[in-house]
Amino acid sequence: MKTLSELTDPVYRTRNSFNAYERFWLKWMNDKRDLPFIRLLTVIHLTVIPAAILLFTPLLTGWTWWAVAVPYFYVAQFYFKGRFGLMFHCLCHRKTFRPAYQQAAHTYITWVLCPLFGHAPEGYFSHHMGMHHVENNNEHDDSSTMNYQRDSLLSFFAYFFNFIFTGVKDTFQYLTKRNRRKLARRLSFGEITYLVFCVLMCFVNLKATLVVFIVPLVFARFVMMLGNWTQHSFIDRTDPEDLYTNSINCINTQYNHICWNDGYHIIHHLRPGLHYTEMPGEFMKRKDEFASRKAIVFDGIHYLHIFIYLMTKQYNKLADNLVNINNMFESREQAIALMKERTRRIIKFPVTEVSHRKQVSLIEGGRI
C-alpha cells in the first residue's frame, strides 16, 4: 500500500499574459481555465474533421482509402476519443462559453463533433445529467453496477450488452416517469436522428460510414461502460448511497493530465460542478473524510489498470497501489478483504418490513 504523497495532477497556474490566439477566444469564454479545451477543439478541426470528410469523397480509392482510414481511426478513436469525451463531460457540467454563445457552442459540439467520437447527439447529456448524477449509481440508475459481481468478466459483459440493447429505452422511460420530458424528447430525437443519418450515409459510402460513425458508436459505449463499471466497482453494501464509498479516486496518474482529472470520481460525485483543476485541492481538503469512510483511492494507476486487475482478480496489485490515508487500514490483508467485499453483487428488494428483514438476513449470512 502507499501513503498519501504530494499530488502531481493538473491544477490551474495563474498566468499574466496570453497570446493573440488565446486573447481572441477569451472574448467568447466564460472561464479562462478552459483554454485547453479550445486548443483541443482547434486540433480536432484541423485533423479529424478534414480526414473524416476525405474518406467520404471519391478522391481515395483502393489501398489509398485504407491508408487514410486506418490512421484516421487510430487517431480519432484512440488518441482523441478520451480527451474529447471527458472534455465534453466537463462542458456538460459547466458553462464554458459566455451566456450569449453557450447554447450555440454546445449545440454545435453535440450535433457536429460528438458523432465523430461515437456519441449520438443528446444521448450522453440526457443520460449523464438527467439520470446518473441524480441517482448516483443506485438502483434507479439504469447504468448502475450494483446488481453485478464487479470482479467478474462474465458479469461485465452482461452489464455491457444489457446497456447496449436496453440502455436508451430504459433511460427514456426513467426520464418520462420522473417528468423530465424535455430531456426524454432530446434523447429520443438525437438517437433516432443519428440512426436515420447513419442508414442514409451507408448508401453514400458504406465503408466510410462504418469507420467514421457506426464502429465508433459501439466502441464509445463499450469504453463508457468499462469506465463506469470501474468507477463504481467498489461499493459499501451497508450504505450504497454514500458517495465516498460507491466510487473511487485515481490520483497521480498521467491519465488525469490528458483527461481533465477524470480520476477524481468521488470528488466529481460530491461536487459535480467543480472545475477539474480544483479537484486535487478539494480531495486534500476532504482526506480525513476519505479516511473515516475507508474510501478507495489508487495512486499511479487508472481505470484500465483497475479493470484488468479486477477481471483477473489480482487484488494484490490493487493493494500495491491503494492509498492508506491516515493509516485507515491496519494491514494489507484487511485492505484486500474490504476491496473484495465491496465488489460483491448487491441485490435490493422492495422496501417492506418482511423483505427488509430478509435482505438483512441474506447479507449477514453472506448469501448476496
Number of C-alpha atoms within 10 A of each C-alpha: 20 16 13 18 11 9 15 13 21 19 18 12 8 8 8 5 8 10 7 9 10 15 14 11 15 19 11 16 20 17 14 18 18 21 16 13 17 16 14 14 16 11 12 16 13 10 13 22 16 11 18 21 11 16 22 18 13 9 9 15 11 7 9 10 18 15 12 15 21 11 12 20 20 12 14 22 23 12 12 19 22 20 19 22 19 16 21 20 18 22 19 18 15 15 18 23 22 15 12 9 14 17 13 12 13 17 13 13 16 21 16 13 21 21 18 21 25 21 25 26 26 22 21 21 22 25 25 19 16 18 23 20 16 14 17 22 25 20 18 15 20 21 25 21 28 26 15 20 19 27 26 17 15 13 16 21 14 13 21 20 14 13 20 15 10 12 16 19 15 17 27 23 15 20 20 15 11 11 11 16 15 11 22 26 16 16 25 19 16 20 18 13 14 20 14 10 13 18 14 13 17 14 10 13 14 15 17 21 22 15 19 26 22 23 15 22 20 13 16 20 18 17 16 15 22 18 17 18 25 24 26 22 28 26 31 24 21 12 10 20 16 17 20 24 23 27 28 24 23 27 27 21 19 16 20 19 16 17 20 24 27 25 28 23 23 26 23 22 18 14 12 16 14 16 19 23 17 14 24 20 12 15 19 14 11 11 14 14 14 20 19 12 13 21 26 25 23 26 21 15 18 22 21 13 13 23 22 14 16 21 16 12 15 14 18 15 15 21 18 13 18 23 28 23 22 14 14 17 17 9 11 15 12 12 23 19 11 17 19 16 14 25 22 22 20 21 14 15 11 9 10 9 9 9 13 14 12 13 19 13 13 13 15 10 9 9 9 16
